[in-house]
Amino acid sequence: MSDGPLAGLRVIDAATLAAGPLIATWLGEHGAEVIKVEQPDGGDPMREWGAQKDGVGLMWKSLSRNKKSITLNLRTEEGRGLLRTLCGQADVVILNLRPSTQRKWGLDYPSLAAGHPGLVMVHVTGYGAGGPKSDRPGFGTLGEAMSGFAHLTGSPEGPPTLPSFMLADGVAGLTATYAVMMALYHRDVHGADGQLIDINLIEPLARLLEQPVLTYDQLGTVPGRTGNRWDISAPRNVYLTKDGHWLAMSGSAPSIARRALRAVGRPELTADPRFAEAQSRLRNAPQIDAIMADWIGERTLEDAMTVFEEADVAAAPVYNARQQLEDPQLRARNVYPAVPDPELGSMRVQAPVPRFSTTPGRIEHLGPTLGEHNDEVYGDLLGLDGDRLGALREQGVI
């Protein structure tokens, strides 16, 4: 991609699994050259993560779109030396080693930036590079637990609920991606050096869940689970239709809440003191839910949605994967394009977001095979000859 907004930017993705590689994925969709560094013996564990088709990891294929794959054994000093050389020709490097391992291997930021002060490093850890837990292994599940997310999610009578997708990794990855762009702006516009970005799997998600902390700090109460309700607006829930589908509704804006009451044939409630104002609706959320549930439960999804759309009410069907691919709105925007792939034939993956009017993101190819770009990177970029590459392979370095 020579015409993307990040064309000319070189990123070394030497992290594993989700949060770190996601940063590189999003940069690569918009023109950055991304070199994915993987251990020779199996590569990134993401290759074996989740659903597989003929031994090919489907999430790997999407997560590693547009990347070049090289193998490099970072457990050897020679391998670490090659990574240092690569970093000397890069703008950004992404790592998720434990802080102690990073220092022991000489891959900490002061070591890598010593000869390349413009380097921006993203260091992803479970808990952050500081504090009593900084060197402990961490995964998104722990971030979802410690951020407060699991405590708030689920029914009041049930247990804390974890998401069945990489939520903490995704939020950390998004946060770190905009942090990379700020660090590059600071470097390139203000003439500064690069810098270290310390990101973990707890704090970015906790930032989105701040309200319970504010409530406890100021009011001394600990908010608990409310199911699909939310203690800032009503109606807000999912409701079962006559034909067995689920419909979601949000009355976050007062005007939308009033439209919803009118749409279900209860216009008089818009002037009722119990429902006229946002705080009174919250206090009477169970009654509003019952009104909505009864009305929706007597109608099919199609009939209910027709009424709500005509009344300009914020409502939507609860989709599964098949319905997402069939939805006219998502199809019109080509949200899930089919991308050719030599291993899978083709696969539908989500298109890049956000969308730029002049320099849109692209998917050039899906995830590469392990070490597919060794010759290109080690030969063309680093200038190693065939004999040297052969020796590195025999030694298990690449």
Buried (B, 14 or more C-beta within 10 A) or exposed (E): BEEBBBEEBBBBBBBBBBBBBBBBBBBBBBBBBBBBBBBBEEBBBBBEBEEEEEEBBBBBBBBBBBBBBBBBBBEBEBBBEBBBBBBEEBBBBBBBBBBEBBBEBBBBBEBBBEEBEBBBBBBBBBBBBEEEBBBEEBBBBBBBBBBBBBBBBBEEEEEBBBBEEBBBBBBBBBBBBEBBBEBBEBBEEEEEEBBBBBBBBBBBBBEEBEBBEEBEEEEEEEBEBBBBBBBEBBBBBBBBBEEEBBBBBBBBEBEBBBBBBBBBEBEEBBEBEEBBEBEEBBEBBEBBBEBBBEBBEEBBBEBBBEBBEEBEBBBBBEBEEEEEEEBEEBEEEEBBEEBEBEBBEEBEBEBBEEEEEEBBBBBEBBBBEBBBBBEEBBBEBBEBEEEEBEEBBEEBBB
